[in-house]
Amino acid sequence: LPSGFSAIALTTLVAAAPGREILFPDTTYDTVRPFADTFLAGLGIRSRYYDPMLGARLADELRDETALVWVESPGSMSMEVQDVPAIAAAAHARGAKVAADNTWATPLRFKPLAHGVDFSVCALSKYVAGHSDVMMGSVSVADVALYRRLKDHSRFLGLGVSADESSLVLRGLETLAVRMDRAEQTAGRLAAWAARQPGVTEVRFPA
């Protein structure tokens, strides 16, 4: 897809319908809020935001009209790590699908589909492409019926990417593991330094 956000939007539209609702973690990528509160609301789709640390207690927030629960682990702005399997189990028990924004972790650090998630979304523009010269997003599913719905919706909305953009992302894939390891090592040193500073009360370093 043309961007990570288009992957989020497409996934949400595939799972939702007028009269249904979507749950987003309160730490969601900031562009999601105006999309949810303005665009989805205009389609008759309600959005609510939940505490990302609820885990299995998310069951108390679910309703019959809940169509989709988003997780983002780590969270975009504040790096919370969610209990994705517990959230997925609670959502599925009420008949809701689960989508994960897996951009920060990438499939090298977390595999959402192996932990109960129905849609795994990545902004490939970031770690995967890795060179700040292409925008692209992806949605991965394990269910063929969901794949067909995604393909149909993307075609109806005119979404696609060029061969040149795809080749740039494939180039980035070749070095993704090396770059992720180095980024983790560097960030680990910075996190350890920050934790020693007298004015710091908490350091969140998911790795």
C-alpha positions in Angstrom: 0.0 0.0 0.0 1.2 3.6 -0.6 1.9 4.3 3.1 1.7 2.9 6.6 -1.4 5.0 7.3 -3.1 3.8 4.2 -2.6 0.3 5.5 -4.2 1.3 8.8 -7.1 2.9 7.0 -7.7 0.0 4.7 -7.6 -2.5 7.4 -10.1 -0.5 9.5 -12.5 -0.1 6.6 -12.3 -3.8 5.8 -13.3 -4.8 9.3 -15.8 -2.0 10.1 -19.3 -1.1 9.0 -21.9 1.6 9.9 -23.3 1.0 13.3 -20.2 -0.9 14.5 -17.3 0.4 16.6 -13.5 0.3 16.6 -11.3 0.3 19.7 -7.9 2.0 19.5 -5.2 2.1 22.2 -4.8 5.5 23.7 -1.2 5.5 22.5 -2.2 5.1 18.8 -0.3 6.8 16.0 -1.5 10.4 16.1 -2.9 10.5 12.5 -5.4 7.8 13.5 -7.4 10.1 15.8 -8.6 12.6 13.2 -9.3 9.7 10.9 -11.3 8.0 13.5 -13.1 11.0 15.0 -13.9 12.6 11.6 -13.8 10.2 8.7 -15.0 7.0 10.4 -17.6 9.0 12.4 -18.9 10.4 9.1 -19.5 6.8 7.9 -21.4 5.9 11.1 -18.5 4.0 12.7 -17.8 4.8 16.3 -14.3 4.9 17.7 -13.2 4.6 21.4 -9.8 4.7 23.0 -8.6 2.3 25.7 -5.8 2.1 28.2 -3.1 0.0 26.3 -2.1 -1.8 29.5 -5.5 -3.4 30.2 -4.5 -6.8 28.8 -7.3 -9.3 29.5 -9.3 -6.7 31.3 -10.1 -5.2 27.9 -13.0 -7.7 27.9 -14.8 -5.2 30.1 -14.6 -2.6 27.4 -16.0 -4.8 24.6 -19.5 -4.5 23.3 -21.6 -6.5 20.8 -21.0 -3.8 18.2 -17.2 -3.9 18.6 -15.9 -5.0 15.2 -12.1 -4.4 15.5 -9.6 -3.9 18.3 -6.3 -2.3 17.4 -3.1 -2.9 19.3 0.2 -1.1 18.9 3.1 -2.6 20.8 5.3 -0.8 21.5 3.0 2.3 21.4 3.9 5.1 19.0 4.6 7.8 21.5 5.3 6.2 24.9 6.6 2.7 24.2 4.1 0.6 26.2 4.3 -3.1 25.5 0.8 -4.6 25.3 -0.3 -8.1 26.3 -1.3 -8.9 22.7 -2.3 -12.6 23.2 -4.7 -11.7 26.1 -6.2 -8.8 24.2 -6.7 -11.0 21.1 -8.4 -13.7 23.2 -10.8 -11.3 24.8 -11.7 -9.7 21.4 -12.2 -13.0 19.7 -14.4 -14.2 22.5 -16.8 -11.3 21.6 -16.5 -11.9 17.9 -14.2 -8.9 17.1 -11.1 -9.0 14.9 -7.7 -7.8 16.1 -5.3 -5.6 14.1 -1.7 -4.8 15.1 0.4 -1.9 14.1 3.7 -3.7 14.2 5.9 -0.9 12.7 8.2 -0.4 15.7 8.8 -4.1 16.4 8.9 -5.2 12.7 8.4 -8.9 12.0 11.9 -9.6 13.2 11.0 -8.7 16.8 7.4 -9.7 17.0 5.1 -11.8 14.8 1.5 -10.7 15.6 -0.2 -13.4 13.4 1.4 -16.1 15.7 -0.1 -14.4 18.8 -3.8 -14.3 17.8 -3.8 -11.1 15.7 -5.9 -11.1 12.4 -4.3 -8.2 10.6 -0.6 -7.3 11.0 0.2 -3.8 9.6 3.6 -2.2 9.1 4.7 1.2 7.9 7.4 -0.1 5.6 8.6 3.5 5.1 10.5 3.2 8.4 12.6 0.3 9.5 11.9 -2.0 6.6 12.7 0.3 3.8 15.3 2.0 6.0 16.7 4.7 3.7 14.2 7.5 4.0 13.5 7.5 0.2 10.2 5.6 -0.2 6.8 5.5 1.5 4.9 2.2 1.7 2.8 0.1 4.0 1.8 -3.5 4.3 -1.0 -5.7 5.7 -0.4 -9.3 6.4 -3.1 -11.9 7.2 -3.3 -15.7 7.6 -6.9 -16.0 6.5 -7.6 -16.2 2.7 -11.0 -14.6 3.1 -9.6 -11.6 4.8 -6.9 -11.4 2.1 -9.6 -11.3 -0.6 -11.5 -8.5 1.2 -8.3 -6.5 1.5 -7.5 -7.0 -2.2 -11.1 -6.0 -3.2 -11.2 -2.9 -1.0 -7.7 -1.8 -2.2 -8.8 -2.1 -5.8 -12.0 -0.2 -5.2 -10.1 2.6 -3.5 -7.4 2.7 -6.2 -4.6 1.8 -3.9 -1.3 0.4 -5.2 2.4 0.8 -5.5 4.9 1.0 -8.3 7.6 -1.6 -9.2 10.2 1.1 -8.5 8.9 1.6 -4.9 8.7 -2.1 -4.3 12.3 -2.6 -5.4 13.4 0.0 -2.9 11.6 -1.8 -0.1 13.2 -5.1 -1.2 16.6 -3.4 -1.0 15.9 -2.4 2.6 14.8 -5.9 3.5 18.3 -7.2 2.7 19.9 -5.2 5.5 16.9 -5.0 8.0 18.3 -7.5 10.4 21.7 -5.8 10.6 20.2 -2.4 11.0 17.8 -3.5 13.7 20.6 -5.2 15.7 22.7 -2.0 15.5 19.8 0.3 16.4 19.0 -1.9 19.4 22.6 -1.9 20.7 22.8 1.9 20.3 19.5 2.6 21.9 20.3 0.2 24.7 23.4 2.3 25.6 21.4 5.5 25.5 18.6 3.9 27.7 21.2 2.8 30.2 22.7 6.3 30.3 19.3 7.9 30.7 18.4 5.6 33.5 21.4 6.8 35.5 20.4 10.5 35.3 19.0 12.0 38.5 16.1 13.7 36.8 14.8 10.5 35.2 12.2 8.4 37.0 11.4 5.8 34.3 13.0 4.6 31.1 10.9 2.5 28.6 13.1 0.4 26.4 11.0 -2.5 24.9 14.0 -4.4 23.6 
